[in-house]
């Protein structure tokens, strides 16, 4: 977190608030964003293929037309995690 000055946590390196920090929405939003990123990195592994409800893959994913996957409606796509972000 950019505005916290405390120590970092062991597992996810969240910055803690020091006694002199003012807790506010910036701190809380930073925590939420950090949790989201860390969970995404641990849940979706490189090479994982999932069904996605769009024909455009999100960042870090590529559309995968690997043979052997079931046919899907045109508004969906199979996407593969290409990188750990």
ZIKA-V578381 format. One record per backbone hydrogen bond with DSSP energy under -0.5 kcal/mol. NH is the residue of the N-H (numbers start at 1). CO is the residue of the C=O. E is the energy in kcal/mol with one decimal. If there is no record, write none. Layout:
nh: [NH,NH]
co: [CO,CO]
e: [E,E]
This chain:
nh: [6,9,13,16,21,23,28,29,30,31,32,33,34,35,36,37,38,39,40,41,42,43,44,45,47,48,50,52,57,61,62,64,65,69,76,77,79,79,80,81,82,82,83,85]
co: [16,14,9,7,18,21,24,25,26,27,28,29,30,31,32,33,34,35,36,37,38,39,40,43,81,45,79,77,55,58,80,78,63,66,73,52,50,77,62,48,60,80,60,83]
e: [-2.1,-2.0,-0.8,-2.9,-1.7,-0.6,-2.0,-3.1,-2.0,-1.9,-2.3,-2.4,-2.4,-2.7,-2.3,-2.3,-2.6,-2.7,-2.2,-2.2,-1.3,-2.6,-1.9,-0.8,-3.3,-2.1,-2.4,-3.1,-0.5,-1.8,-2.4,-3.3,-0.5,-1.3,-2.0,-2.1,-2.8,-0.5,-3.2,-2.5,-2.4,-0.6,-1.4,-0.7]
